[in-house]
Structure formats: structure tokens, C-alpha cells
Amino acid sequence: MLSLLPIILFMALEAFTDTTTALIGTLVYTIGELVWMWRRDRRVDALTLTLSGMVLALGGLSLASDDPRFMYATPVIGDLVFAALLGISVARGAPLLRQLALKQQPELADDARVLALLGGMTTRLALNFALQAVACVVAAQASHAAWLFVSGVGQWLFFGAQFALEYLLARRDEPPELP
């Protein structure tokens, strides 16, 4: 969850201050987060390092060029990276969610229904990330307020809709439980 805080912080700061202050605050926080994680664990996990690197690079470009669009691209790039990773795993015949589940619970290999659900879930999650990226780009073209909504609250709404869909799909063919 800490990996998402720089983007959330940027949105919150920008809503109440100017873009330059929001960028500086976000960059300072991101560096502080990396230092704190390193001092605490003597390591920084790959996701946090990747997302923090993206925030620092794009935020730095935004600050240096006085153009916030670089920072606005952060959620789009993140969404496209996740969509690509998930999509490639599906195309290779080894959906990522299925592989991660099997790594944690090898006994799932015998449950064809669960494996099929995880394969479909990986595909739908890839599409969800791709749709979120498109929605962020479209919203950014409309207005700053629309971008703030879609890249913040809208992302959670996309995930909520997907989780509801996944729940319904998982329950669809499941026999009712007996009391």
C-alpha cells in the first residue's frame, strides 16, 4: 500500500496547494519513504522501488519543465505496465494470478475450476488496468478535476466493479452450501 501513497499524496496536495508545491512534497515524501524502508529492512521491495522510481523520474521532469503532465502520466504508465505484464502472462499460457496462487498453494493444481477462474481473472484484470489507463487519458483531456477523480477514486471504482464481477463469476457455478 505504501507504494501508492506518493500518487495519493500528490493528488491531495495539488487539490489544496499549487502544482509545484505538490510535486516538491511528493518527491520529498518518496525519497523519505525509500530511505525509511531501507533503514528499517535493509532492502526496498521491487514494486515500491519501481513505482518510486517512476514518481521521482516523472515528478522531476514535471518540476524541471514546469509541466505537470509528466506527473499526470504516472498512473497511466503504471496501469499500462500492469496490463502488459498480466496480458503477456495470459498470452504465454501461464496467467500470473494462477502462477502466484499455485506457488502459495500447490494443491490447487488439482482444481480445474479454480485454475480456470484464476486464468479468466488475470485476463479481466489486464483489461481493467488497460481501461483505467484509457480513462485517465480521456479524463486528463477533459479537465484537471476529471483527471483527479478518475486517477484517484475512479481507480478504486474500477477495482470494486471487477471484484464484484469476480465474486459473481466465482459463485455462478458453485453448488449451494447445505446448512
Phi, psi and omega in degrees: 000326180301332182297335181271346186299322179301320180291316179298317179298315179302314181298316181294313180298318182293330179292332185246351179227199176266170185296320181297315178298319179296318179296312181298314179300319180292318180294317178297314178300315184298316177297317178299320179297316179296316179297315180300313180297319181295316180294324182286312189247352187060026175195159174232126183296156187300319181297312180297318179297317180295309181294321178294320177299319179295316179297316181295317181294308183287323176294319177297318177298318179299317181292315182294323183267354185057038181227105185290353182299331177297316179293324179296336180284345184306309180297325181295313180297315178301314179298317181293324177296313179295319178300318180294314180301314180292316180297318178296320180296323178292315181298329180278357179082013180226072182308131187303315181297323177295315181297318179295319179295317180294328178294322180278325183223083182303335181295345177293343181301337181271355184252092184300324181296314180295318180297320178293318178299317181292325176295314178294322180296321179297316179298313181294324178293321176299315178295321178300311179299318180297317178295322177298319179297314179297317180298320178296318180294314179297316180296321180296329178287331183284302180191164178295319179298319178296319178297315179303315181294309185292319182281347178253271182299320181302322179300316180293325177294319176301312180294320178299317178297319179293317180298322176297316178298315181297321178299312180297319179294322179292326182275345188306308185257008183279132178294145180296146179282140177271143181292000000 
